[in-house]
Amino acid sequence: MPLVWSWRRFEDLGVDGVYDVLALRAKVFIVEQGPYLDPDGADRHAWHLLGHDETGALRAYLRVLDAGVKFDDVSIGRVVVDAGWRGHGLGHELMREGLALCARCWPGQAVSMSAQSHLQGFYSRHGFHAVSDEYLDDGIPHVDMRRKVS
């Protein structure tokens, strides 16, 4: 199930692109996991990684927030793979693409994230380590994680 990856800043997403991003995030983060306010204002200060299938449908997504928006470091968030496309390694491919952008744009700098606690093992495979105690974010246990660059 190969996807075509592309990067866009918010202003370059266009109306249809913003709609597709919000629709995919709503399917997973709101319908699957419970209600919360997804559009948080941070999208305007981010790179958006879009993974489209051969039909042009958005199947995977993450955003990379500029340093100082959520953390002092650049940060990765809203990591999402459409339910029907999970189990094929796309989440790891998505993270590799996201970290590659971070390395190109912010070489030698650490990357932070707020991760759902049950996904710590997934993110640790990409070099992230917990740097906070567990806390609730919209009723879901989270932990702050950081990836140091050597």
C-alpha positions as CSV (number, residue, x, y, z in Angstrom):
1,M,0.0,0.0,0.0
2,P,2.4,2.7,-1.1
3,L,1.5,6.3,-0.4
4,V,2.7,9.5,-2.1
5,W,4.2,11.8,0.5
6,S,4.1,15.6,0.2
7,W,4.9,18.5,2.6
8,R,2.9,21.7,2.7
9,R,2.8,24.8,5.0
10,F,-0.7,25.7,6.2
11,E,-1.1,28.5,3.7
12,D,-0.2,26.1,0.8
13,L,-2.8,23.4,1.8
14,G,-5.7,25.1,0.0
15,V,-9.3,24.7,1.0
16,D,-9.6,21.1,-0.1
17,G,-6.4,20.2,1.6
18,V,-7.4,21.7,4.9
19,Y,-10.8,19.9,4.7
20,D,-9.0,16.5,4.0
21,V,-6.7,17.0,6.9
22,L,-9.4,18.0,9.4
23,A,-11.7,15.1,8.1
24,L,-9.0,12.5,8.7
25,R,-8.0,13.8,12.1
26,A,-11.7,14.0,13.1
27,K,-12.2,10.3,12.1
28,V,-9.4,9.2,14.4
29,F,-9.0,11.7,17.1
30,I,-12.7,12.6,17.6
31,V,-14.8,9.7,16.4
32,E,-12.5,6.9,17.6
33,Q,-11.1,8.5,20.7
34,G,-13.6,11.0,22.0
35,P,-14.5,14.6,21.6
36,Y,-12.0,17.4,21.8
37,L,-11.2,20.6,19.9
38,D,-8.8,19.5,17.2
39,P,-8.3,22.8,15.4
40,D,-6.0,24.4,18.0
41,G,-4.5,27.3,16.1
42,A,-1.1,25.5,15.8
43,D,-1.7,24.3,12.3
44,R,-0.8,27.8,11.0
45,H,2.7,27.3,12.4
46,A,3.5,23.9,11.0
47,W,4.6,21.8,8.2
48,H,2.0,19.2,7.2
49,L,3.0,15.8,5.9
50,L,0.3,14.3,3.7
51,G,0.1,10.7,2.6
52,H,-2.3,10.1,-0.3
53,D,-3.2,6.8,-1.9
54,E,-3.4,6.2,-5.6
55,T,-7.0,7.6,-5.7
56,G,-5.8,10.8,-4.1
57,A,-7.5,10.1,-0.7
58,L,-5.6,11.2,2.4
59,R,-4.6,8.1,4.4
60,A,-1.8,9.3,6.7
61,Y,-0.8,12.6,8.2
62,L,1.4,14.4,10.8
63,R,2.4,17.9,11.5
64,V,5.7,19.4,12.5
65,L,5.3,22.5,14.6
66,D,7.8,25.3,14.6
67,A,9.9,25.6,17.7
68,G,8.2,27.7,20.4
69,V,4.6,26.8,19.3
70,K,4.0,23.9,21.8
71,F,7.5,23.1,23.0
72,D,10.8,25.0,23.0
73,D,11.9,22.4,20.4
74,V,10.4,21.7,17.1
75,S,7.7,19.2,17.7
76,I,5.8,16.4,15.9
77,G,2.1,15.9,16.5
78,R,-1.3,14.8,15.2
79,V,0.3,11.6,13.9
80,V,-2.6,9.7,12.2
81,V,-3.1,6.7,9.9
82,D,-6.6,5.9,8.5
83,A,-8.0,2.9,10.3
84,G,-8.3,0.8,7.1
85,W,-4.6,1.4,6.4
86,R,-3.1,0.5,9.8
87,G,-1.0,-2.6,10.3
88,H,1.2,-2.1,7.2
89,G,4.0,-0.1,8.7
90,L,2.7,3.3,7.5
91,G,3.0,4.8,10.9
92,H,6.7,4.1,11.0
93,E,7.1,5.4,7.4
94,L,5.2,8.5,8.4
95,M,7.5,9.1,11.4
96,R,10.6,8.5,9.3
97,E,9.4,11.1,6.8
98,G,8.6,13.6,9.6
99,L,12.0,13.1,11.3
100,A,13.7,13.5,7.9
101,L,12.1,16.9,7.5
102,C,13.2,17.9,11.0
103,A,16.8,16.8,10.2
104,R,16.8,18.9,7.0
105,C,15.2,22.0,8.4
106,W,16.6,21.9,12.0
107,P,19.8,19.9,11.8
108,G,21.3,18.9,15.1
109,Q,18.2,20.0,17.1
110,A,16.1,17.9,19.4
111,V,12.4,17.0,18.6
112,S,9.7,16.9,21.2
113,M,6.1,15.5,21.3
114,S,3.2,14.9,23.5
115,A,2.4,11.2,23.0
116,Q,-0.5,9.1,24.0
117,S,1.0,6.9,26.8
118,H,0.2,3.6,25.2
119,L,2.3,4.6,22.1
120,Q,5.5,5.2,24.0
121,G,7.0,1.9,22.6
122,F,6.1,3.0,19.0
123,Y,7.8,6.3,19.4
124,S,10.8,4.9,21.3
125,R,11.6,2.9,18.1
126,H,12.2,6.3,16.5
127,G,14.5,7.5,19.3
128,F,12.0,9.3,21.6
129,H,12.3,9.0,25.4
130,A,9.7,10.0,28.0
131,V,10.7,13.3,29.7
132,S,7.5,13.8,31.9
133,D,5.2,12.0,34.2
134,E,1.9,10.8,32.7
135,Y,-0.8,13.4,32.5
136,L,-4.3,13.6,31.0
137,D,-4.9,15.5,27.8
138,D,-8.5,15.6,26.8
139,G,-9.1,12.6,29.1
140,I,-6.4,10.5,27.4
141,P,-3.2,9.6,29.2
142,H,-0.2,11.3,27.6
143,V,3.5,11.7,28.3
144,D,6.0,14.3,26.9
145,M,8.7,12.7,24.8
146,R,11.9,14.0,23.4
147,R,14.4,12.8,20.7
148,K,17.9,14.1,21.1
149,V,20.0,14.4,18.1
150,S,23.6,13.3,18.4
